[in-house]
């Protein structure tokens, strides 16, 4: 067997490994995501008086922003899996069909990056639409319960957390009537002015 044949066979093997790795990686990433969504718990802050969560540092969120949402990274498992599948599949096809050797890299690499970029853009768009639909409107929050996660001082700002549409949100809050409200108190949202939520103890 010549050196060229050995190198060509090694390149085919590398493409095949990338293809199989991408398929398995994508499958298991999807499987773990599905299992996590099936058995994962949710937040229930404000669902009933006296309910609290384990202490977590909640500061640093912008008013009215979600604590957790759907985001996708350029290096997320799905994007990486698509890159490997496209890279390995295109390279393998170029070698098998056109007998291209190292020249196949000029086709395989761009194909992998293009498919990964398209996957990232697609899921990023879907997640933004989904996240936008999960954000509650102002009118549906008035009268709902929340939990104080940063004490609200007299005539000062504190912070509350509430759960709506399956997502947990935080917001700056003032006490209606200027009465101080301690941490972990269950409150009712009375009105919303700009980004400030006015609350009273339930």
C-alpha positions as CSV (number, residue, x, y, z in Angstrom):
1,X,0.0,0.0,0.0
2,X,1.4,3.4,-1.0
3,X,1.8,6.4,1.3
4,X,-0.8,8.3,-0.7
5,X,-3.3,5.4,-0.3
6,X,-2.6,5.2,3.4
7,X,-3.0,9.0,3.8
8,X,-6.3,8.9,1.8
9,X,-7.6,6.0,3.9
10,X,-6.7,7.9,7.1
11,X,-8.5,11.0,5.8
12,X,-11.6,8.9,5.0
13,X,-11.5,7.4,8.5
14,X,-11.2,10.9,10.1
15,X,-14.3,12.0,8.2
16,X,-16.2,8.9,9.2
17,X,-15.2,9.4,12.8
18,X,-16.4,13.1,12.7
19,X,-19.7,12.0,11.1
20,X,-20.4,9.3,13.6
21,X,-19.3,11.4,16.5
22,X,-21.6,14.3,15.4
23,X,-24.6,11.9,15.1
24,X,-24.0,10.3,18.5
25,X,-23.2,13.7,20.2
26,X,-26.4,15.3,18.8
27,X,-28.5,12.3,19.7
28,X,-27.3,12.2,23.3
29,X,-27.5,15.9,23.7
30,X,-31.1,15.8,22.6
31,X,-31.8,12.8,24.8
32,X,-30.4,14.5,28.0
33,X,-32.2,17.7,27.2
34,X,-35.5,15.8,26.8
35,X,-34.9,13.9,30.1
36,X,-34.0,17.0,31.9
37,X,-37.1,18.8,30.7
38,X,-39.3,15.8,31.7
39,X,-37.9,15.4,35.2
40,X,-36.6,18.9,36.0
41,X,-38.4,20.9,38.7
42,X,-39.6,24.5,38.4
43,X,-39.8,27.6,40.5
44,X,-42.9,28.3,42.5
45,X,-42.1,31.6,44.2
46,X,-45.2,33.4,45.2
47,X,-47.5,30.5,44.6
48,X,-48.4,30.2,48.3
49,X,-47.6,32.3,51.4
50,X,-44.5,31.3,53.3
51,X,-42.9,29.5,50.4
52,X,-39.2,30.2,50.0
53,X,-36.3,28.8,47.9
54,X,-32.8,27.8,48.9
55,X,-30.7,31.0,49.4
56,X,-29.4,32.1,46.0
57,X,-27.8,35.4,45.2
58,X,-30.4,37.1,43.1
59,X,-28.8,40.5,42.8
60,X,-27.5,41.8,39.6
61,X,-30.6,41.3,37.4
62,X,-32.2,44.1,35.5
63,X,-35.7,45.0,36.7
64,X,-38.3,42.7,35.1
65,X,-35.8,40.3,33.6
66,X,-36.0,36.6,33.7
67,X,-33.6,34.7,36.0
68,X,-33.5,31.8,33.5
69,X,-34.4,31.7,29.9
70,X,-33.5,29.8,26.7
71,X,-30.3,30.8,25.1
72,X,-28.0,29.0,22.6
73,X,-24.3,29.3,22.4
74,X,-22.2,29.0,19.2
75,X,-20.5,26.1,20.9
76,X,-23.7,24.4,22.2
77,X,-23.9,20.6,21.7
78,X,-26.4,20.9,18.8
79,X,-24.3,23.4,16.9
80,X,-21.1,21.4,17.4
81,X,-22.9,18.2,16.4
82,X,-24.2,19.8,13.2
83,X,-20.7,21.0,12.4
84,X,-19.2,17.5,12.8
85,X,-21.9,15.9,10.8
86,X,-21.6,18.4,7.9
87,X,-17.8,18.3,8.0
88,X,-17.6,14.5,8.1
89,X,-20.4,13.8,5.7
90,X,-19.3,16.4,3.1
91,X,-15.6,15.4,3.3
92,X,-16.5,11.7,3.1
93,X,-18.7,12.3,0.0
94,X,-16.0,14.3,-1.7
95,X,-13.4,11.6,-1.2
96,X,-15.8,8.7,-2.2
97,X,-17.5,10.4,-5.2
98,X,-14.7,12.6,-6.6
99,X,-11.6,10.9,-5.2
100,X,-10.5,14.2,-3.7
101,X,-8.0,13.8,-1.0
102,X,-6.8,16.8,1.0
103,X,-8.6,19.0,-1.5
104,X,-11.8,17.7,0.2
105,X,-10.9,19.8,3.2
106,X,-11.7,22.9,1.1
107,X,-15.2,21.7,0.8
108,X,-15.7,19.9,4.1
109,X,-14.6,22.8,6.4
110,X,-16.8,25.5,4.8
111,X,-19.7,23.2,4.7
112,X,-19.3,22.5,8.4
113,X,-19.1,26.1,9.4
114,X,-22.0,27.2,7.1
115,X,-24.3,24.4,8.5
116,X,-23.3,25.2,12.1
117,X,-23.9,29.0,11.5
118,X,-27.3,28.3,10.0
119,X,-28.3,26.0,12.9
120,X,-27.1,28.6,15.4
121,X,-29.1,31.4,13.7
122,X,-32.2,29.2,13.4
123,X,-32.4,28.1,17.1
124,X,-31.4,31.5,18.3
125,X,-34.3,33.0,16.4
126,X,-36.7,30.3,17.7
127,X,-35.5,30.8,21.3
128,X,-35.9,34.6,21.1
129,X,-39.5,34.2,19.9
130,X,-40.3,31.6,22.6
131,X,-38.7,33.7,25.3
132,X,-40.6,36.8,24.1
133,X,-43.9,34.9,24.3
134,X,-43.1,33.8,27.9
135,X,-42.7,37.4,29.2
136,X,-45.7,38.5,31.2
137,X,-47.6,41.7,30.4
138,X,-48.0,44.5,33.0
139,X,-51.7,44.1,33.3
140,X,-51.6,40.4,34.2
141,X,-49.1,41.0,37.0
142,X,-51.2,43.4,39.1
143,X,-52.8,41.5,41.9
144,X,-50.4,38.6,41.7
145,X,-48.1,37.4,44.5
146,X,-44.3,37.7,44.6
147,X,-41.6,37.1,47.1
148,X,-39.2,39.7,48.5
149,X,-35.6,38.6,47.8
150,X,-34.0,41.9,48.8
151,X,-35.5,43.7,51.8
152,X,-37.6,46.8,50.9
153,X,-36.7,49.7,53.2
154,X,-38.9,52.5,54.1
155,X,-39.3,54.8,51.1
156,X,-36.5,52.8,49.4
157,X,-36.0,50.2,46.7
158,X,-35.8,46.4,47.3
159,X,-36.2,43.5,44.9
160,X,-38.9,40.9,44.3
161,X,-39.1,37.6,42.4
162,X,-42.2,36.2,40.7
163,X,-43.0,33.3,38.4
164,X,-45.2,33.7,35.4
165,X,-45.6,31.5,32.3
166,X,-43.0,29.0,33.6
167,X,-40.2,31.6,34.0
168,X,-38.9,33.3,37.1
169,X,-38.5,37.1,36.9
170,X,-37.0,39.7,39.2
171,X,-37.8,43.4,39.5
172,X,-37.0,46.4,41.6
173,X,-39.8,47.1,44.1
174,X,-41.1,49.7,46.5
175,X,-43.5,49.2,49.4
176,X,-46.9,50.7,48.9
177,X,-47.4,53.3,51.7
178,X,-43.7,53.4,52.4
179,X,-43.7,50.6,55.0
180,X,-40.5,48.5,55.2
181,X,-41.0,44.8,54.1
182,X,-38.4,42.2,55.2
183,X,-36.8,39.6,53.1
184,X,-38.7,36.5,52.1
185,X,-42.1,38.2,52.7
186,X,-44.9,37.2,50.4
187,X,-46.3,40.4,48.8
188,X,-49.0,41.4,46.3
189,X,-48.1,43.5,43.2
190,X,-50.3,46.6,43.5
191,X,-49.2,48.7,40.5
192,X,-46.2,49.1,38.2
193,X,-44.6,52.4,37.3
194,X,-41.9,52.2,34.7
195,X,-39.6,49.5,36.0
196,X,-40.6,49.8,39.6
197,X,-43.1,47.4,41.1
198,X,-45.2,48.7,44.1
199,X,-46.1,46.0,46.4
200,X,-47.9,45.4,49.8
201,X,-47.7,42.5,52.2
202,X,-50.2,39.7,51.5
